[in-house]
Amino acid sequence: LSLTAAQVAAVIALVDEGNTIPFIARYRKEATGGMDDAQLRAFDERLAYLRHLEARKAEVLPAIAAQGKLTPELRATHEAAAADALGCAVCAYAEGTFRRDG
């Protein structure tokens, strides 16, 4: 998907407001820059995956800390992985940027 930051923000806002993909595709074309149903579904699936991943990451660090096994190196690795995932998420939807996942 080659989307602008404005399109990404608009779709996220519309989904977070509870709008369905068919509704957004049909009645919010101006906000999405004319994204079709397939593009919106792909975006929505990726958004759900990334949100789940971030929630899981937020659970893992405290669990490791509770076990007393959290080292400074492990914390740094976790934070770097979180930053890398955020970078990949932005790259996946930004126009004209390099994408690692193809």
Secondary structure, DSSP 8 states (H G I E B T S, - for coil): --B-HHHHHHHHHHHHTT--HHHHHHH-HHHHTS--HHHHHHHHHHHHHHHHHHHHHHHHHHHHHHTT---HHHHHHHHHHHHHHHHHHHHHHBTT---TT-
